[in-house]
Amino acid sequence: MAITDWPATERPREKLLQTGPSALSDAELLAIFLRTGVPGRSAVTLARELLSAFGGLRPLLEADVRSFTGYHGLGVATYAQLQAVLEMGRRHLQARLEARDALSGPEDTRRFLTARLRHLPYEVLACLFLDNRHQILAFEELFRGTIDAASVYPREVARRALELNAAAVILAHNHPSGVAEPSRADELMTGQLSEALSMVDVRVLDHFVVGEGRPVSFAERGLL
């Protein structure tokens, strides 16, 4: 049966308009994105098959173009549309964060850093540079490494903070393994960065490790 033959309350698009996107399942949301199915399968059926084949929504969204287009019914145009949607979501989060008068707490920062860093297959050290009212001056990925580690140069971070006239920074890096637990090397790196930045009167407010689940805060762990 085609989706158009379903009761209106069960059609994903109508359900979203009536009850909001949070009420929809992953398959229903994906079906709206796909718009149409393939011969013999509705968009919802195809969406369910995709989620099963890729192991969930996140692996599907983070699949590379080769894996994505290797599944029947998915092409390069659909992959490009999906990447555009994901990037718009990341930019929306950044715009929301930057539009606030100041950082109100760690949760918005966690959501933003997760959107920007969790999907990366390599390790990155990034910084949120803040003014003396904790308004965001810039978010920048400063160092990129392998899946295991990134080479970090504290003087380069301090130099960039001075160029932006930053009063404070929030550090963040991802663990591509998915394990967000800080390592001893992470603690040593944070100490080196904090020392270098303190020499130019820039405070390190926090350091987040992004992996699966909720990013870990150094400040909340008492590691700063």
Secondary structure in CASP SS format (residue, H / E / C, confidence):
PFRMAT SS
TARGET T0000
AUTHOR 0000-0000-0000
METHOD secondary structure of the structure
MODEL  1
M C 1.00
A C 1.00
I H 1.00
T H 1.00
D H 1.00
W C 1.00
P C 1.00
A H 1.00
T H 1.00
E H 1.00
R C 1.00
P H 1.00
R H 1.00
E H 1.00
K H 1.00
L H 1.00
L H 1.00
Q H 1.00
T H 1.00
G C 1.00
P H 1.00
S H 1.00
A H 1.00
L C 1.00
S C 1.00
D H 1.00
A H 1.00
E H 1.00
L H 1.00
L H 1.00
A H 1.00
I H 1.00
F H 1.00
L H 1.00
R C 1.00
T C 1.00
G C 1.00
V E 1.00
P C 1.00
G C 1.00
R E 1.00
S C 1.00
A H 1.00
V H 1.00
T H 1.00
L H 1.00
A H 1.00
R H 1.00
E H 1.00
L H 1.00
L H 1.00
S H 1.00
A H 1.00
F H 1.00
G C 1.00
G C 1.00
L H 1.00
R H 1.00
P H 1.00
L H 1.00
L H 1.00
E C 1.00
A C 1.00
D C 1.00
V H 1.00
R H 1.00
S H 1.00
F H 1.00
T H 1.00
G C 1.00
Y C 1.00
H C 1.00
G C 1.00
L C 1.00
G C 1.00
V H 1.00
A H 1.00
T H 1.00
Y H 1.00
A H 1.00
Q H 1.00
L H 1.00
Q H 1.00
A H 1.00
V H 1.00
L H 1.00
E H 1.00
M H 1.00
G H 1.00
R H 1.00
R H 1.00
H H 1.00
L H 1.00
Q H 1.00
A H 1.00
R H 1.00
L H 1.00
E H 1.00
A H 1.00
R C 1.00
D C 1.00
A C 1.00
L C 1.00
S C 1.00
G C 1.00
P H 1.00
E H 1.00
D H 1.00
T H 1.00
R H 1.00
R H 1.00
F H 1.00
L H 1.00
T H 1.00
A H 1.00
R H 1.00
L H 1.00
R C 1.00
H C 1.00
L C 1.00
P C 1.00
Y C 1.00
E C 1.00
V E 1.00
L E 1.00
A E 1.00
C E 1.00
L E 1.00
F E 1.00
L E 1.00
D C 1.00
N C 1.00
R C 1.00
H C 1.00
Q C 1.00
I E 1.00
L E 1.00
A E 1.00
F E 1.00
E E 1.00
E E 1.00
L E 1.00
F E 1.00
R E 1.00
G C 1.00
T C 1.00
I C 1.00
D C 1.00
A C 1.00
A C 1.00
S C 1.00
V C 1.00
Y C 1.00
P H 1.00
R H 1.00
E H 1.00
V H 1.00
A H 1.00
R H 1.00
R H 1.00
A H 1.00
L H 1.00
E H 1.00
L C 1.00
N C 1.00
A C 1.00
A C 1.00
A E 1.00
V E 1.00
I E 1.00
L E 1.00
A E 1.00
H E 1.00
N E 1.00
H C 1.00
P C 1.00
S C 1.00
G C 1.00
V C 1.00
A C 1.00
E C 1.00
P C 1.00
S C 1.00
R H 1.00
A H 1.00
D H 1.00
E H 1.00
L H 1.00
M H 1.00
T H 1.00
G H 1.00
Q H 1.00
L H 1.00
S H 1.00
E H 1.00
A H 1.00
L H 1.00
S H 1.00
M C 1.00
V C 1.00
D C 1.00
V C 1.00
R E 1.00
V E 1.00
L E 1.00
D E 1.00
H E 1.00
F E 1.00
V E 1.00
V E 1.00
G C 1.00
E C 1.00
G C 1.00
R C 1.00
P C 1.00
V E 1.00
S E 1.00
F H 1.00
A H 1.00
E H 1.00
R H 1.00
G C 1.00
L C 1.00
L C 1.00
END
